[in-house]
Amino acid sequence: MAFLQQIIQRIAKRFPGLPLILHQAGIEKNAEEFVRHTFLSAFYLTTILYFLLAILLSQSQLALVLITLLVPVVFFMLFGYFLRIPDALIKK
């Protein structure tokens, strides 16, 4: 868990304007809490999608291999998307 906390801290530091963006968006979390929440949300959604697709496509071995290879791609796409939510709230 300490390793995950270090990753979250590093990601939060890579976005120096994140506290201001969160404040402007009306999100009452500090940068590390927001990144942690975003990371976990992306992880949970990726896991759910993986198992749903694995159940639906369990007859095809090739499909299962492809789904497994795409898990990191889907995770990072979702993580990036969730990180941009405050920007969308500000523009709204």
C-alpha positions in Angstrom: 0.0 0.0 0.0 2.9 2.3 0.6 4.0 1.8 -3.0 0.6 2.9 -4.2 0.7 5.9 -2.0 4.0 7.0 -3.4 2.6 6.6 -7.0 -0.4 8.7 -6.0 1.8 11.4 -4.5 4.0 11.5 -7.6 1.0 11.8 -9.9 -0.5 14.6 -7.7 2.8 16.5 -7.9 2.9 16.3 -11.7 -0.2 18.4 -11.8 0.8 21.5 -9.8 -2.4 23.4 -10.7 -4.7 20.6 -9.6 -5.6 22.1 -6.2 -6.8 25.3 -7.9 -8.7 23.4 -10.6 -10.4 21.3 -7.9 -11.4 24.4 -6.0 -12.8 26.1 -9.1 -14.7 22.9 -9.9 -16.2 22.9 -6.4 -14.6 19.6 -5.5 -13.7 19.6 -1.8 -10.7 17.2 -1.9 -7.0 17.9 -1.9 -5.0 16.8 -4.9 -3.8 13.5 -3.4 -7.3 12.5 -2.3 -8.7 13.3 -5.8 -5.9 11.3 -7.5 -6.5 8.4 -5.1 -10.2 8.4 -5.8 -9.6 8.7 -9.6 -7.1 5.8 -9.5 -9.4 3.6 -7.6 -12.4 4.4 -9.8 -10.4 3.6 -12.9 -9.2 0.4 -11.4 -12.7 -0.7 -10.3 -14.2 0.1 -13.7 -11.4 -1.6 -15.6 -11.8 -4.7 -13.4 -15.6 -4.8 -13.9 -15.3 -4.4 -17.7 -12.6 -7.1 -17.9 -14.8 -9.6 -16.0 -17.9 -8.8 -18.0 -16.1 -9.1 -21.3 -14.4 -12.3 -20.1 -17.8 -13.8 -19.2 -19.4 -12.8 -22.5 -16.4 -13.8 -24.7 -15.3 -16.9 -22.7 -15.7 -19.2 -25.7 -12.9 -17.5 -27.6 -9.4 -17.9 -26.3 -8.1 -15.2 -28.7 -10.7 -12.8 -27.4 -9.6 -13.4 -23.8 -6.0 -12.9 -24.7 -6.8 -9.6 -26.4 -8.9 -8.4 -23.5 -6.1 -9.2 -21.1 -3.6 -7.3 -23.2 -6.0 -4.3 -23.4 -6.5 -4.0 -19.6 -3.6 -1.5 -19.1 -4.7 0.6 -22.0 -8.3 0.8 -20.8 -7.1 1.6 -17.2 -4.9 4.5 -18.4 -7.6 5.8 -20.7 -10.1 5.8 -17.9 -7.7 7.3 -15.4 -6.9 10.2 -17.8 -10.6 10.7 -18.5 -11.4 10.8 -14.8 -8.6 13.3 -14.2 -10.2 15.7 -16.7 -13.6 15.7 -14.9 -12.8 18.9 -12.9 -12.0 20.7 -16.2 -15.4 19.7 -17.6 -17.1 20.9 -14.4 -15.4 24.3 -14.7 -16.4 24.8 -18.3 -19.9 23.8 -17.5 
